[in-house]
Amino acid sequence: MPQDPSNNRSIWSRIEEAVRRLTEESGEAYVVTGPLFSGRQLQTIGESRVLVPTQLYKVVYLPQRQIAFAVVVENMPTKTYTMKTVRELEAMSGLAFPGIPDALKDKRIGGLRGV
């Protein structure tokens, strides 16, 4: 998916490193990454007019630690990210993440170590 290059090399890279560390420490892990599109005027690129996401998300579920969370980042040069509950991301996106227990979808974690 089209991603701002400075975002990809900076904040998104650090998020991926932090999630990789968590999965190595936690054993079994499920991670879903995708685009979000919000606003009335979305940008496109190329002749085929591929939509450029306004935000990117990563959902992480660590069954052995009983943790599930979402990270949302604006698709632009930024140094910040937002932690969301899985339920909040489901509401924002219209998506459902059925493999995550409902009891974990409303739990909030503070942030990602090292990001």
C-alpha positions in Angstrom: 0.0 0.0 0.0 1.3 3.5 -0.7 3.1 4.8 2.4 4.8 8.1 3.0 8.5 7.2 2.7 9.7 9.2 5.8 6.9 7.6 7.8 8.0 4.1 6.6 11.7 4.7 7.5 11.0 6.4 10.9 8.0 5.8 13.1 6.5 2.8 11.3 9.9 1.1 11.3 10.2 1.6 15.1 6.7 0.3 15.6 7.5 -2.8 13.6 10.7 -3.4 15.7 8.7 -3.0 18.9 6.1 -5.5 17.8 8.8 -7.9 16.6 10.4 -7.7 20.1 7.0 -8.3 21.7 6.3 -11.4 19.6 9.8 -12.8 20.3 9.2 -12.4 24.1 5.6 -13.6 24.0 5.7 -16.7 21.7 2.5 -17.0 19.7 1.4 -13.8 18.1 -1.1 -12.6 15.6 -0.5 -9.3 13.7 -2.7 -7.7 11.1 -1.6 -4.5 9.3 -3.7 -2.4 6.9 -4.8 0.9 5.6 -7.4 3.4 6.8 -9.2 5.9 4.6 -10.9 8.9 6.1 -12.0 12.3 4.9 -13.9 13.4 1.8 -10.9 14.0 -0.5 -8.6 11.0 -0.8 -5.4 11.1 -2.8 -4.6 8.7 -5.6 -1.4 7.8 -7.3 -0.5 6.4 -10.7 -2.5 5.8 -13.9 -4.7 3.2 -12.1 -5.5 5.8 -9.4 -4.5 3.7 -6.4 -6.0 5.2 -3.2 -3.4 6.5 -0.7 -4.3 5.6 2.9 -4.8 8.5 5.3 -3.6 6.3 8.2 -2.0 2.9 8.8 -2.9 0.4 11.5 -1.4 -2.6 13.2 -3.5 -4.9 15.4 -1.5 -7.2 17.8 -2.9 -10.1 19.7 -0.6 -12.0 22.1 -2.7 -15.0 23.5 -0.3 -16.2 26.1 0.0 -12.7 27.6 -3.7 -12.0 27.2 -3.0 -8.7 25.4 -4.6 -7.2 22.3 -4.1 -3.6 21.0 -4.0 -1.5 17.9 -1.5 1.2 16.8 -2.6 3.9 14.4 -0.3 6.2 12.5 -1.0 9.1 10.2 0.3 8.4 6.7 2.5 11.5 6.6 5.8 12.6 8.1 5.2 12.2 11.8 7.0 11.1 15.0 3.8 10.1 16.9 1.4 7.2 17.0 -1.9 6.5 18.8 -2.6 3.5 20.8 -6.2 2.2 20.4 -8.2 -0.6 21.8 -9.1 -3.2 19.2 -12.8 -2.2 19.7 -11.9 1.4 18.9 -10.2 0.4 15.7 -13.1 -1.8 14.7 -15.4 1.2 15.1 -13.1 3.5 13.1 -12.5 1.0 10.3 -15.7 -1.0 10.1 -13.6 -4.1 10.3 -14.0 -7.0 12.7 -11.2 -9.0 14.3 -13.1 -12.2 15.3 -10.1 -14.2 16.6 -9.5 -11.9 19.5 -11.5 -12.6 22.7 -14.1 -9.9 23.4 -12.8 -9.4 26.9 -9.5 -8.2 25.5 -10.9 -5.9 22.8 -11.6 -3.1 25.3 -8.4 -3.3 27.3 -5.9 -0.4 26.8 -2.2 -0.7 27.1 0.0 2.4 27.6 2.4 2.3 24.7 5.2 0.5 22.9 8.5 0.2 24.6 11.3 1.8 22.4 9.0 3.8 20.1 
